[in-house]
Amino acid sequence: MIKLFWNTHNQKKPNSNNNKVREKEELDYGWGQYHKKSSDKWIYEILKKIKYNIIHSKEELEQEDILIIVDSSVEEKNKIYTELSLVCSKIFLFHLGDEFGFHNLSTVYNICDYVWRPFCATKYFNNPKVKCIPIGYKSGVSYKKESESKYKWAFTGTPHKSSRHDLLFQFSNIKPFFSHKTEKFDRKNISVDEMNEVLSVTEFIPCPYGFFHPETYRVFEALECRCIPIVESAYDYYDRVFPDNPFIKINMWKDAKPILEGWDKDQIKKKSEECFSWWIKKKSDLQNSIRDKINL
Amino acid sequence: MNEDVLNKIEDLIKNKKINQAQLEISKLGPEFYKNIEYLYLRSKIFYINKLYYQALDALLIATEFGEHNKIYDLISEIYNILGNENLSKKISNTNSRLQAINSLKKEVTGISQKEES
């Protein structure tokens, strides 16, 4: 039987007396909760073509079960994975988080039959056991019914580092726009409903790099809501991970200004449809490839 | 020892052996992360590769550890390329650069080493 176990939020509660260890425990605990809250819709969507039973603890596993496990901070969980390998005939891991990619994950990855993960890195491009998947959209983000566009562009998030600062500088005269700056990641965000209202009536979404990694939810939220993502082309990240993507790519935010200011309604509609069709196909291809791998 | 390694990388950049310079600098560990010269050379490589935002981030971090004209000059040059001429001018002017950089760093979070620690 195929069973799905969501394990990101089952982190050990921070209890170490060692400050450094406790800090890591607190981070892992917080991120584990965050991934459950933010990524469940996305992960369940890409698993749509698989039949599985959801379990809530590893005690519900039986000998020879095939396990789909959604997890984070796996660098701390060698023991659990070793135990799982004694029971399950196959283990398929969806590894969330790990934006920095600093940890040695080989022990856990070697135990698993296959791993899907966002935040691709060079070491995973040619790894036959690891496939990079989009980080997806945050749970709840969805397109509202078709209506006239209201905003030329929108940005919500932390204006950290120079790219985001320059983006806000360059685009500030291109109106109308929606901007909601937050002081820190995941603090004082706008609600998902408000986000849906905004994205569903916005034409372009500039998608600067994340704090460390190029990939952010923003790109896939834009696609989900039929906006046109404008991404930074540094390191050709998006072209390497999603080779046929139709996103607008720029080196400097000023390169995007003629597009935002100059494209007419037909050009915008055509690009928006191209991006949305690509995203629908991308999701379907991903669902099929996951189904084929797990049902092999 | 640190200086020798950085001099070697600087020579590689001067001789336009950018890939080799990049390879050498990528071998350096955390003991260099607060070294102004290391941050400058990293940003120089980013700049040559037209990775302007990455170059700016490294330069702004470098300003946390000291004041060097070549750091401010490169920041100013990059802002000019990006089309922010006003900020570029303020940073190139020795009388206004400190104030301009400090005010910039207040707006650009994720740079200040104080807030990180």
Boltz contact constraints between the chains, C-beta under 6 A:
constraints:
  - contact:
      token1: [A, 160]
      token2: [B, 109]
      max_distance: 6.0
  - contact:
      token1: [A, 160]
      token2: [B, 110]
      max_distance: 6.0
  - contact:
      token1: [A, 161]
      token2: [B, 57]
      max_distance: 6.0
  - contact:
      token1: [A, 161]
      token2: [B, 110]
      max_distance: 6.0
  - contact:
      token1: [A, 162]
      token2: [B, 53]
      max_distance: 6.0
  - contact:
      token1: [A, 162]
      token2: [B, 56]
      max_distance: 6.0
  - contact:
      token1: [A, 162]
      token2: [B, 57]
      max_distance: 6.0
  - contact:
      token1: [A, 162]
      token2: [B, 108]
      max_distance: 6.0
  - contact:
      token1: [A, 163]
      token2: [B, 53]
      max_distance: 6.0
  - contact:
      token1: [A, 165]
      token2: [B, 107]
      max_distance: 6.0
  - contact:
      token1: [A, 165]
      token2: [B, 108]
      max_distance: 6.0
  - contact:
      token1: [A, 166]
      token2: [B, 82]
      max_distance: 6.0
  - contact:
      token1: [A, 169]
      token2: [B, 84]
      max_distance: 6.0
  - contact:
      token1: [A, 234]
      token2: [B, 51]
      max_distance: 6.0
  - contact:
      token1: [A, 252]
      token2: [B, 82]
      max_distance: 6.0
  - contact:
      token1: [A, 254]
      token2: [B, 83]
      max_distance: 6.0
